[in-house]
Amino acid sequence: MSAILLAACATRPPATAFDRPVTHALPATDATPLAAALAPPEHAHPGQSGFRVLADGTEALQMRIALARSATKTLDMQYYIAEEDTTGKLLLGAALYAADHGVRVRMLVDDLNFKDIDRVMAALNSHDKIEIRVFNPFGSASTSFYQRSRNFFTQVGAFTRRMHNKAMIADNQIAIVGGRNLGDEYFSASPTLQFRDIDVLAAGPITADISASFDDYWNDSNAYPLRVLNKQKFDPHDLDTMRDELRAHWRKNAEPYNAKPLNATPLATQIAKNELGLVWAPAEFKVDSPEKMKLPADQYKSPPMQRLIELMRDAQREFLVTSPYFVPHQAGVDALGALVQRGVSVKVLTNSLAATDAVAVQAGYSPYRVPLLERGVQLYEFKPTQGDEPPTAGLFGSRSKASLHAKTYVIDRHTLVIGSMNLDPRSAHLNTELALVIHSPPLANDVAKLFDQATAPALSYRVTLATPAELAALRNSATPQSKLVWTDEENGQTRRYNLDPGAGFYRNALTGLFLLLPVDEQL
């Protein structure tokens, strides 16, 4: 350990030092089938963009495949996590299909969850129409566990600041943004973990803002070409081999995993026939600058977080928060409590200890439950299973059937904020985030209904303060003391718990450990 801590870490030159062309999004005025299909509804809704909420994992996968198939000139993808699992290969196969048909494909991935040994992306990167870049490299060029561990201890500041943005854009006309990364657990395709998440399909003028943000990150000095980090070498024959592998993968898995495009009808055709179900509304796109990575946390104000705070303060009747990683700190407790004090109903849905995939974050959240409840905030915690089967315990990550991952905020059932941003210090100060602000009562109502469904007692625990009688009963028993009560429902019967239900010994022990560590600002 001493050797690791004392090892000098070579400074990596900026990405601009490498052969790395500056490229930009396709001009929104360029002629494409998507632009032609969107022209009439854009003319009918001046100053507005079209949106469709993607609340189902299977539909979210289908729509991404359809988006890749709809691109005729450019396809841009920006993700925090991009796995080469079953659905990941389906999506990468769709990107390769687009490139083989002349589409320029740019893919930007964060380094924290990226492995340079992944064969598929390394092979695709040898295609003359595909370029993959890695943002804020931490260990992709390392060839040993020692080197990556050394980087962790000597560059911890860079390690903890990640590109958390998630966007996919076709021809600068249609985009998908939201909470989903690329991986089986986000698309109802994992046998062990199902992330409950929400994206939104955005079409029309707002897409140009999303593309502009992608360009900022793509051309930033922190975006390194994969070829200068990756140790593998691929020639045209290897790309042909990978193409055959992905085609075989598609034939085997597209049908079982419902990956085929919606109704196998091109998106441009669906738009032209008004079959895509777009809701047109005014919208704003708020995104962090890549400079957030380089500036001290106290010198940067996050545009998406600041806009959410403004909208929250303007709430008149109701504020619904869905944030799987929720660490409000005292400032958040005070702000939400002030809303309640002036008559606004404030409801928060986050993960339970049994459902979360980040026990450390749960430790950061748990001390604020009692203060929030005392201020009148209503708390709900997502359950790890949606049936009678109990969750299996995991030491560090969630091994439950279900875990909340959506990040949505609904103000007065009139305005919807949706994107990659959690309500926690990490989103505010460390990671880069993006958010769509959609001023649409129909869409806000749709997501509010999803919130109402998710907070039903069959799916979530209601967390409340223990009554004086319950506290007295606990004092006269051997049960550990708690000021909180969790309530849910199973088979029509109400159940009550006085400790985090279903979490098990390991998770409770880890929570206690993290409470002792000075990591609050990293959560």
Summary of the structure (lengths in Angstrom):
residues: 523
radius of gyration: 23.3
end to end distance: 24.6
largest distance: 75.4
contacts: 1803
relative contact order: 0.13
helix: 40%
strand: 21%
